[in-house]
Amino acid sequence: MNETMFFNDGQVAVSNARFMVFGKTYAMNAVVSVGHWTQSPSAVMPILLIVAGVISLLGALSAKSWFAALIGGLFLVPGILWASKQKPTHIVVPSTSSGELQALASKDYP
């Protein structure tokens, strides 16, 4: 039987006989099904930065302190940028008779 390549970008290749990802090869005849997970990013640190920035800015308003306002901005702006730039991780999970494998994880998904 001839091997037909369906996808190949150098790091990941899929054919009718093999699934190759980052140097690991999985035989397609052993793959029972393929699933997809989406893992949401943790928002704890960006939220903590935003809260610290807001608290510092509120303190700056009550104390009329430019230094406290500067500190508030140094927390608030990176927190907002970090929160806006986070992307979920998409994971390809082939299932075999021996269990599920996390074969490929990427934040790049259309």
C-alpha positions in Angstrom: 0.0 0.0 0.0 1.4 3.4 -1.0 1.7 6.1 1.7 -0.4 9.2 0.9 0.7 12.4 2.7 -2.3 14.5 3.7 -0.4 17.3 5.6 3.3 18.2 6.1 4.7 21.4 7.5 8.1 20.1 8.6 7.3 19.7 12.3 3.9 17.9 11.8 3.0 15.4 9.1 -0.1 13.2 8.6 -0.4 10.4 6.2 -2.6 7.4 5.8 0.0 5.3 7.6 1.6 7.7 10.1 1.1 10.7 12.3 4.5 12.4 13.0 4.8 15.3 15.4 8.1 16.8 16.7 10.1 13.7 16.1 7.5 11.2 17.5 5.7 8.8 15.1 2.4 7.2 15.8 1.1 4.4 13.5 -2.4 5.3 12.1 -3.6 1.7 12.4 -3.2 2.0 16.2 -5.2 5.3 16.3 -8.9 4.6 17.2 -10.1 8.3 17.2 -8.8 11.8 17.4 -10.1 14.4 19.8 -9.5 18.1 20.4 -9.3 19.9 23.8 -9.2 23.6 24.4 -7.4 24.8 27.5 -8.2 28.3 28.7 -5.4 30.5 29.9 -5.1 31.4 33.5 -6.3 34.9 34.2 -5.1 35.1 37.8 -2.0 37.2 37.3 -3.4 39.7 34.9 -6.4 40.2 37.2 -4.1 40.7 40.2 -2.1 43.3 38.3 -5.3 45.1 37.2 -6.7 45.1 40.8 -3.4 46.4 42.2 -3.4 49.2 39.6 -6.9 50.2 40.3 -6.3 50.2 44.1 -3.2 52.3 43.6 -5.0 54.7 41.3 -7.8 55.1 43.8 -5.3 55.8 46.5 -3.6 58.3 44.3 -6.9 60.2 43.8 -7.6 60.4 47.5 -4.0 61.4 48.4 -3.4 63.5 45.3 -0.1 61.8 44.8 1.4 61.6 41.3 3.8 58.9 42.5 0.9 56.6 43.5 -0.8 57.3 40.2 2.4 56.3 38.4 2.7 53.1 40.3 -1.0 52.4 39.6 -0.3 52.8 35.9 2.7 50.6 36.1 0.4 47.8 37.4 -2.7 48.6 35.4 -1.4 48.9 31.8 0.6 45.6 31.8 -2.3 43.8 33.4 -4.7 45.0 30.7 -2.2 44.2 27.9 -1.4 40.7 29.4 -5.1 39.9 29.7 -5.9 41.0 26.1 -3.0 39.0 24.6 -3.8 35.6 26.2 -4.9 32.9 23.9 -6.3 29.4 24.6 -4.2 26.3 24.0 -5.6 23.9 21.5 -4.6 20.2 22.0 -4.8 17.3 19.5 -5.5 14.1 21.4 -5.3 10.8 19.5 -6.7 7.8 21.2 -5.2 4.3 20.9 -6.0 1.0 22.5 -3.5 1.9 25.3 -5.1 5.3 26.1 -5.1 8.9 25.1 -2.0 10.8 24.1 -1.4 14.6 24.1 0.3 14.7 20.8 0.3 18.4 19.8 -0.5 21.6 21.7 -0.6 25.0 20.0 -2.0 28.5 20.6 -2.1 29.1 16.8 -5.6 28.1 15.6 -7.7 29.9 13.1 
